[in-house]
Amino acid sequence: MIRIAKSRWRGVVLVCGKCSKKVSGGFGDDGRTSLAKVLRQRAGKGRKADFGVIETKCLKLCPKRAVAVVSAARPAAWLVVDPGESVDAVVTQLGFADRVD
């Protein structure tokens, strides 16, 4: 039997976990938080979040001193985010700025 679990997500963002480990955080107010964690805080909690943030093993892009991010809604446009980049700018580039507080 296949069951459906509902969520309020309007999109999914994939963040490369390997890139995140290599840059050792670099985001948030203190500059030591991972990009995935900061995006999750911005999106909301769990299935009630505006968008889902999934940290993957490796996206095979491997930028130097940056994190690879892809929105499932726009798979042709991957983002390469440098540490210290504004989270607002990342959310805007992902296409969720109009939906997030």
Summary of the structure (lengths in Angstrom):
residues: 101
radius of gyration: 13.4
end to end distance: 37.7
largest distance: 46.3
contacts: 280
relative contact order: 0.26
helix: 27%
strand: 25%
